[in-house]
Amino acid sequence: MIAETVCSALSAAGLGIAAVTAYRKRFLAAARIAAYALVPVALVMTGIVDWVAGTAFSPTAWAGFGLLGAAWLLFASTRAVERRRGGTRKERRQARAAQRREAAAPEASAPALGPSTRPAARPASAPRTKSADDFSDIEAILKKHGI
């Protein structure tokens, strides 16, 4: 009963402010204020206010919100611990298996003949890239504009 009265008073006050705004010839703002002023009455008429008022003063509802918060904290903390450890159990097992494979034959990737005494061969001449063409286009545009 009190919630309905408060919502009705808020709507009446909002409509009064909208009327004053419209009197000042600010019709768009007045329409927007009137729209906001009608929301509390609409909530009362749909029954949402009764539901919210019943939920706000219900110990069972507050216990439910507390359990939701506890569940969220558990999810967040387990995720944080998982990140610190380096992933899930499956990911850690796969990482350990990959380390064992690498440790089993570390010389397998080394060259069989040892280091070479010859310097590495360089390509004869690299073909000219298109970036020079791009710069010539840019230069032409700048010259056209006198820069």
Residue frames as a rotation matrix with the C-alpha (Angstrom) as fourth column:
MET 1
0.569 0.823 0.000 0.00
0.823 -0.569 0.000 0.00
0.000 0.000 -1.000 0.00
ILE 2
0.504 -0.462 -0.730 2.81
0.100 -0.808 0.580 2.39
-0.858 -0.366 -0.362 0.88
ALA 3
-0.550 -0.768 0.326 4.78
0.393 0.107 0.913 1.47
-0.737 0.631 0.243 -2.25
GLU 4
-0.126 0.588 0.799 1.80
0.986 -0.016 0.167 2.24
0.111 0.809 -0.578 -4.46
THR 5
0.815 0.443 -0.375 1.29
0.520 -0.843 0.134 5.60
-0.257 -0.304 -0.917 -2.78
VAL 6
0.110 -0.873 -0.475 4.97
0.051 -0.472 0.880 6.53
-0.993 -0.121 -0.007 -3.18
CYS 7
-0.640 -0.341 0.688 4.96
0.644 0.249 0.723 5.54
-0.418 0.906 0.060 -6.85
SER 8
0.299 0.825 0.479 1.80
0.941 -0.338 -0.006 7.54
0.157 0.453 -0.878 -7.49
ALA 9
0.765 -0.073 -0.640 3.31
0.235 -0.894 0.382 10.59
-0.600 -0.443 -0.666 -5.78
LEU 10
-0.328 -0.944 -0.038 6.48
0.200 -0.109 0.974 10.27
-0.923 0.312 0.225 -7.86
SER 11
-0.439 0.231 0.868 4.46
0.897 0.171 0.408 10.07
-0.055 0.958 -0.282 -11.05
ALA 12
0.671 0.741 -0.006 2.37
0.741 -0.671 -0.006 13.10
-0.009 0.000 -1.000 -10.10
ALA 13
0.456 -0.593 -0.664 5.50
0.061 -0.723 0.688 15.11
-0.888 -0.354 -0.293 -9.29
GLY 14
-0.569 -0.712 0.411 7.12
0.419 0.179 0.890 14.06
-0.708 0.679 0.196 -12.57
LEU 15
-0.075 0.628 0.774 4.06
0.987 -0.065 0.149 15.03
0.144 0.775 -0.615 -14.57
GLY 16
0.815 0.316 -0.485 4.04
0.442 -0.881 0.170 18.41
-0.373 -0.353 -0.858 -12.81
ILE 17
-0.047 -0.922 -0.383 7.67
0.018 -0.385 0.923 18.98
-0.999 0.036 0.035 -13.77
ALA 18
-0.585 -0.106 0.804 6.83
0.750 0.306 0.586 17.95
-0.308 0.946 -0.099 -17.34
ALA 19
0.480 0.836 0.266 4.00
0.877 -0.468 -0.111 20.51
0.031 0.286 -0.958 -17.42
VAL 20
0.655 -0.324 -0.683 6.33
0.061 -0.878 0.475 23.28
-0.753 -0.353 -0.555 -16.22
THR 21
-0.455 -0.874 0.170 8.90
0.198 0.087 0.976 22.26
-0.868 0.478 0.133 -18.83
ALA 22
-0.283 0.439 0.853 6.27
0.959 0.154 0.240 22.30
-0.026 0.885 -0.464 -21.57
TYR 23
0.763 0.555 -0.331 5.14
0.576 -0.816 -0.042 25.76
-0.293 -0.159 -0.943 -20.40
ARG 24
0.237 -0.782 -0.576 8.73
-0.181 -0.618 0.765 26.91
-0.955 -0.077 -0.288 -21.02
LYS 25
0.762 0.222 -0.608 8.35
-0.615 -0.043 -0.787 25.69
-0.201 0.974 0.103 -24.62
ARG 26
-0.500 -0.860 -0.097 10.77
-0.864 0.488 0.122 22.78
-0.058 0.145 -0.988 -24.24
PHE 27
0.440 0.896 -0.066 8.37
-0.897 0.435 -0.072 20.18
-0.036 0.091 0.995 -25.59
LEU 28
0.282 -0.401 -0.871 10.88
-0.302 0.825 -0.478 17.43
0.911 0.398 0.111 -26.36
ALA 29
-0.799 -0.598 0.066 12.29
-0.210 0.173 -0.962 17.54
0.564 -0.782 -0.264 -22.83
ALA 30
-0.366 0.754 0.546 8.74
-0.910 -0.165 -0.381 17.70
-0.197 -0.636 0.746 -21.41
ALA 31
0.566 0.570 -0.595 7.73
-0.714 0.700 -0.009 14.59
0.411 0.430 0.804 -23.34
ARG 32
-0.161 -0.727 -0.667 10.81
-0.074 0.683 -0.726 12.75
0.984 -0.068 -0.163 -22.09
ILE 33
-0.872 -0.136 0.469 10.11
-0.448 -0.159 -0.879 13.75
0.194 -0.978 0.078 -18.48
ALA 34
0.085 0.980 0.181 6.47
-0.991 0.102 -0.088 12.68
-0.105 -0.171 0.980 -18.83
ALA 35
0.411 0.001 -0.912 7.62
-0.406 0.896 -0.182 9.28
0.816 0.445 0.369 -20.13
TYR 36
-0.646 -0.701 -0.303 9.88
0.021 0.380 -0.925 8.80
0.763 -0.603 -0.231 -17.11
ALA 37
-0.702 0.417 0.577 7.07
-0.712 -0.387 -0.586 9.97
-0.021 -0.822 0.569 -14.80
LEU 38
0.329 0.909 -0.256 4.67
-0.913 0.376 0.159 7.32
0.241 0.181 0.953 -16.08
VAL 39
-0.272 -0.526 -0.806 7.04
-0.333 0.837 -0.434 4.41
0.903 0.150 -0.403 -15.35
PRO 40
-0.951 -0.118 0.284 6.31
-0.306 0.275 -0.911 4.14
0.029 -0.954 -0.298 -11.56
VAL 41
-0.107 0.982 0.155 2.54
-0.839 -0.006 -0.544 4.01
-0.533 -0.188 0.825 -12.12
ALA 42
0.332 0.175 -0.927 3.02
-0.789 0.590 -0.172 1.41
0.516 0.789 0.334 -14.87
LEU 43
-0.663 -0.631 -0.403 5.09
-0.275 0.705 -0.653 -0.73
0.697 -0.322 -0.641 -12.48
VAL 44
-0.744 0.479 0.466 2.35
-0.506 0.053 -0.861 -0.51
-0.437 -0.876 0.203 -9.84
MET 45
0.211 0.927 -0.311 -0.33
-0.925 0.086 -0.371 -1.47
-0.316 0.366 0.875 -12.35
THR 46
0.147 -0.216 -0.965 1.62
-0.631 0.731 -0.259 -4.52
0.762 0.647 -0.029 -13.59
GLY 47
0.962 0.272 -0.016 2.18
-0.149 0.577 0.803 -5.83
0.228 -0.770 0.596 -10.06
ILE 48
0.248 -0.949 -0.197 5.96
0.392 0.284 -0.875 -5.64
0.886 0.139 0.442 -10.17
VAL 49
-0.236 -0.323 0.917 6.03
-0.601 -0.693 -0.399 -3.29
0.764 -0.645 -0.030 -7.18
ASP 50
0.663 0.530 0.528 4.14
-0.745 0.405 0.529 -5.82
0.066 -0.745 0.664 -5.05
TRP 51
0.871 -0.375 -0.317 6.55
0.290 0.914 -0.285 -8.55
0.397 0.156 0.905 -6.11
VAL 52
-0.074 -0.952 0.297 9.61
0.170 -0.305 -0.937 -6.41
0.983 -0.019 0.184 -5.36
ALA 53
-0.038 0.124 0.992 8.18
-0.858 -0.512 0.031 -5.30
0.512 -0.850 0.125 -2.00
GLY 54
0.896 0.403 0.186 7.41
-0.442 0.779 0.444 -8.91
0.034 -0.481 0.876 -1.11
THR 55
0.630 -0.735 -0.252 10.90
0.477 0.622 -0.621 -9.99
0.613 0.270 0.743 -2.13
ALA 56
-0.096 -0.723 0.684 12.67
-0.193 -0.660 -0.726 -7.17
0.977 -0.202 -0.076 -0.31
PHE 57
-0.083 0.126 0.989 11.10
-0.973 -0.225 -0.053 -8.07
0.216 -0.966 0.141 3.04
SER 58
0.891 0.390 -0.231 11.30
-0.363 0.919 0.153 -11.84
0.272 -0.053 0.961 2.66
PRO 59
0.293 -0.820 0.492 14.01
-0.742 0.130 0.658 -13.62
-0.604 -0.557 -0.570 4.68
THR 60
0.436 -0.091 0.895 13.87
0.367 0.926 -0.084 -16.56
-0.822 0.366 0.437 2.26
ALA 61
0.928 -0.089 0.361 14.61
0.314 -0.332 -0.890 -14.27
0.199 0.939 -0.280 -0.68
TRP 62
0.631 -0.738 0.240 17.58
-0.767 -0.640 0.051 -12.73
0.115 -0.216 -0.970 1.14
ALA 63
0.244 -0.528 0.813 18.90
-0.332 0.743 0.582 -16.21
-0.911 -0.412 0.006 1.98
GLY 64
0.688 0.065 0.723 18.60
0.587 0.534 -0.608 -17.07
-0.426 0.843 0.329 -1.73
PHE 65
0.894 -0.399 0.202 20.55
-0.181 -0.736 -0.653 -13.94
0.409 0.547 -0.730 -2.68
GLY 66
0.413 -0.763 0.497 23.19
-0.819 -0.073 0.569 -14.89
-0.398 -0.642 -0.655 -0.11
LEU 67
0.338 -0.246 0.908 23.51
0.174 0.965 0.197 -18.37
-0.925 0.092 0.369 -1.62
LEU 68
0.893 -0.025 0.450 23.82
0.445 -0.100 -0.890 -16.87
0.067 0.995 -0.079 -5.11
GLY 69
0.717 -0.661 0.220 26.64
-0.652 -0.748 -0.123 -14.65
0.246 -0.056 -0.968 -3.83
ALA 70
0.268 -0.619 0.738 28.38
-0.560 0.523 0.642 -17.61
-0.784 -0.586 -0.207 -2.20
ALA 71
0.592 -0.005 0.806 28.13
0.514 0.772 -0.373 -19.62
-0.621 0.635 0.460 -5.42
TRP 72
0.930 -0.262 0.259 29.58
0.062 -0.580 -0.812 -16.73
0.363 0.771 -0.523 -7.39
LEU 73
0.498 -0.783 0.372 32.48
-0.856 -0.377 0.353 -16.41
-0.137 -0.495 -0.858 -4.93
LEU 74
0.309 -0.362 0.879 33.21
-0.082 0.911 0.404 -20.13
-0.947 -0.197 0.252 -5.25
PHE 75
0.791 0.006 0.611 33.23
0.589 0.258 -0.766 -19.91
-0.163 0.966 0.201 -9.06
ALA 76
0.855 -0.460 0.238 35.49
-0.308 -0.821 -0.481 -16.84
0.417 0.338 -0.844 -9.01
SER 77
0.396 -0.746 0.535 37.95
-0.808 -0.007 0.589 -18.26
-0.435 -0.666 -0.606 -6.48
THR 78
0.407 -0.256 0.877 38.28
0.249 0.955 0.163 -21.62
-0.879 0.152 0.452 -8.24
ARG 79
0.881 -0.087 0.465 38.89
0.447 -0.165 -0.879 -19.83
0.153 0.982 -0.106 -11.53
ALA 80
0.712 -0.651 0.262 41.58
-0.660 -0.748 -0.063 -17.68
0.238 -0.128 -0.963 -9.92
VAL 81
0.278 -0.614 0.739 43.31
-0.506 0.561 0.655 -20.72
-0.817 -0.556 -0.155 -8.42
GLU 82
0.642 0.022 0.766 43.09
0.515 0.729 -0.452 -22.51
-0.569 0.685 0.456 -11.77
ARG 83
0.916 -0.312 0.252 44.80
0.015 -0.601 -0.799 -19.59
0.401 0.736 -0.546 -13.51
ARG 84
0.499 -0.768 0.402 47.59
-0.858 -0.370 0.357 -19.48
-0.125 -0.523 -0.843 -10.93
ARG 85
0.254 -0.379 0.890 48.28
-0.194 0.881 0.431 -23.19
-0.948 -0.282 0.151 -11.27
GLY 86
-0.673 -0.561 -0.481 48.44
-0.539 -0.073 0.839 -22.99
-0.506 0.824 -0.253 -15.03
GLY 87
-0.439 0.580 -0.686 45.15
-0.747 0.189 0.638 -24.32
0.500 0.792 0.350 -16.28
THR 88
0.609 0.750 0.260 42.95
-0.787 0.529 0.317 -27.32
0.100 -0.397 0.912 -15.65
ARG 89
0.279 -0.474 0.835 44.16
-0.409 0.728 0.550 -30.74
-0.869 -0.495 0.009 -14.64
LYS 90
0.726 0.058 0.685 43.96
0.514 0.616 -0.597 -31.97
-0.456 0.786 0.417 -18.23
GLU 91
0.893 -0.401 0.204 46.02
-0.126 -0.657 -0.743 -29.02
0.432 0.638 -0.637 -19.51
ARG 92
0.391 -0.781 0.488 48.69
-0.883 -0.168 0.438 -29.58
-0.260 -0.602 -0.755 -16.83
ARG 93
0.390 -0.215 0.895 48.93
0.036 0.975 0.219 -33.28
-0.920 -0.053 0.389 -17.77
GLN 94
0.868 -0.041 0.494 49.36
0.496 0.105 -0.862 -32.39
-0.017 0.994 0.112 -21.44
ALA 95
0.743 -0.634 0.214 52.07
-0.569 -0.767 -0.297 -29.84
0.352 0.099 -0.931 -20.60
ARG 96
0.272 -0.656 0.704 53.97
-0.695 0.373 0.615 -32.40
-0.666 -0.657 -0.354 -18.48
ALA 97
0.565 -0.021 0.825 53.72
0.400 0.881 -0.252 -35.00
-0.722 0.472 0.506 -21.25
ALA 98
0.930 -0.243 0.278 55.12
0.156 -0.424 -0.892 -32.49
0.334 0.872 -0.357 -23.75
GLN 99
0.511 -0.782 0.357 58.04
-0.859 -0.473 0.194 -31.72
0.018 -0.406 -0.914 -21.41
ARG 100
0.306 -0.377 0.874 58.81
-0.258 0.851 0.457 -35.44
-0.916 -0.365 0.163 -21.05
ARG 101
0.810 0.023 0.586 58.84
0.517 0.442 -0.733 -35.88
-0.276 0.897 0.346 -24.82
GLU 102
0.820 -0.525 0.229 61.29
-0.284 -0.719 -0.634 -33.00
0.498 0.455 -0.739 -25.22
ALA 103
0.344 -0.711 0.613 63.52
-0.897 -0.054 0.439 -34.25
-0.279 -0.701 -0.656 -22.43
ALA 104
0.709 -0.026 0.705 63.65
0.024 1.000 0.013 -37.79
-0.705 0.008 0.709 -23.88
ALA 105
0.231 -0.627 0.744 65.61
0.953 0.299 -0.043 -36.79
-0.196 0.719 0.667 -27.00
PRO 106
0.607 0.029 -0.794 67.05
0.140 -0.988 0.071 -33.29
-0.783 -0.154 -0.603 -26.66
GLU 107
-0.421 -0.863 -0.278 69.75
-0.209 -0.206 0.956 -33.93
-0.883 0.461 -0.094 -29.32
ALA 108
-0.099 0.428 0.898 67.25
0.768 0.607 -0.204 -35.08
-0.633 0.670 -0.389 -31.91
SER 109
0.876 0.476 0.078 66.81
0.420 -0.672 -0.610 -31.59
-0.238 0.567 -0.789 -33.25
ALA 110
0.328 -0.835 -0.442 70.58
-0.383 -0.545 0.745 -30.80
-0.863 -0.075 -0.499 -33.32
PRO 111
0.665 -0.136 -0.734 72.39
-0.725 0.117 -0.679 -31.15
0.178 0.984 -0.020 -36.67
ALA 112
0.964 -0.239 0.121 74.27
0.201 0.945 0.260 -34.42
-0.176 -0.226 0.958 -37.06
LEU 113
0.429 -0.848 0.311 77.46
0.712 0.106 -0.694 -32.90
0.555 0.520 0.649 -38.59
GLY 114
-0.093 -0.464 -0.881 77.98
0.891 -0.433 0.134 -30.16
-0.444 -0.773 0.454 -36.03
PRO 115
0.513 0.312 -0.799 78.26
0.102 -0.947 -0.305 -26.44
-0.852 0.075 -0.518 -36.65
SER 116
0.687 -0.199 0.698 79.13
0.723 0.096 -0.684 -25.29
0.069 0.975 0.210 -40.14
THR 117
-0.199 -0.830 -0.522 82.28
0.689 -0.497 0.528 -23.24
-0.697 -0.255 0.670 -40.86
ARG 118
-0.716 0.007 0.698 80.74
0.622 -0.448 0.642 -21.58
0.317 0.894 0.317 -43.90
PRO 119
-0.826 0.497 -0.265 78.59
-0.240 -0.737 -0.632 -18.49
-0.510 -0.459 0.728 -43.44
ALA 120
-0.078 0.897 0.436 74.95
0.503 0.413 -0.760 -18.86
-0.861 0.160 -0.483 -44.31
ALA 121
-0.739 -0.164 0.654 74.15
0.673 -0.207 0.709 -18.14
0.019 0.964 0.264 -47.93
ARG 122
-0.414 0.592 -0.691 72.27
-0.045 -0.772 -0.634 -14.91
-0.909 -0.232 0.346 -48.64
PRO 123
0.468 0.605 0.644 69.81
0.676 0.225 -0.702 -14.54
-0.569 0.764 -0.304 -51.46
ALA 124
-0.318 -0.678 0.662 71.36
0.947 -0.252 0.198 -12.92
0.033 0.690 0.723 -54.54
SER 125
-0.986 0.081 0.148 69.15
-0.087 -0.996 -0.034 -9.89
0.145 -0.046 0.988 -54.67
ALA 126
-0.507 0.856 -0.100 65.78
0.558 0.238 -0.795 -9.41
-0.657 -0.459 -0.598 -53.13
PRO 127
-0.346 0.446 0.826 63.12
0.817 -0.289 0.498 -8.22
0.461 0.847 -0.264 -55.54
ARG 128
-0.953 -0.014 0.303 62.02
-0.079 -0.953 -0.291 -4.65
0.293 -0.301 0.908 -55.04
THR 129
-0.582 0.774 -0.250 58.92
0.727 0.358 -0.586 -4.39
-0.364 -0.523 -0.771 -52.89
LYS 130
-0.063 0.686 0.725 55.82
0.807 -0.393 0.441 -2.47
0.587 0.613 -0.529 -53.74
SER 131
0.364 0.201 -0.909 56.36
0.821 -0.531 0.211 -0.08
-0.440 -0.823 -0.358 -50.83
ALA 132
-0.701 -0.643 -0.309 58.45
0.384 -0.704 0.597 2.17
-0.602 0.300 0.740 -53.09
ASP 133
-0.685 0.539 0.490 55.49
0.484 -0.167 0.859 2.38
0.545 0.825 -0.146 -55.47
ASP 134
0.313 0.825 -0.471 53.22
0.918 -0.136 0.373 3.26
0.244 -0.549 -0.800 -52.59
PHE 135
-0.023 -0.397 -0.917 55.51
0.633 -0.716 0.294 6.09
-0.773 -0.574 0.268 -51.55
SER 136
-0.932 -0.299 0.206 55.62
0.342 -0.531 0.776 7.46
-0.123 0.793 0.597 -55.09
ASP 137
-0.174 0.948 0.268 51.83
0.706 -0.070 0.705 7.62
0.687 0.312 -0.657 -55.09
ILE 138
0.456 0.310 -0.834 51.88
0.862 -0.387 0.328 9.45
-0.221 -0.869 -0.443 -51.78
GLU 139
-0.505 -0.720 -0.477 54.51
0.503 -0.694 0.515 11.87
-0.702 0.020 0.712 -53.05
ALA 140
-0.795 0.261 0.547 52.39
0.471 -0.301 0.829 12.59
0.381 0.917 0.117 -56.12
ILE 141
0.281 0.950 -0.137 49.36
0.815 -0.161 0.556 13.34
0.506 -0.268 -0.820 -53.96
LEU 142
0.267 -0.245 -0.932 51.38
0.748 -0.557 0.361 15.63
-0.608 -0.793 0.034 -51.71
LYS 143
-0.803 -0.596 -0.011 52.84
0.431 -0.594 0.680 17.50
-0.411 0.541 0.733 -54.71
LYS 144
-0.419 0.738 0.528 49.37
0.680 -0.130 0.722 17.88
0.602 0.662 -0.447 -56.16
HIS 145
0.639 0.707 -0.303 48.21
0.709 -0.388 0.589 19.61
0.299 -0.591 -0.749 -52.99
GLY 146
0.447 -0.535 0.717 51.35
-0.103 -0.827 -0.553 21.72
0.889 0.173 -0.425 -52.76
ILE 147
0.923 -0.148 0.356 52.80
-0.354 0.039 0.934 20.13
-0.152 -0.988 -0.017 -49.67
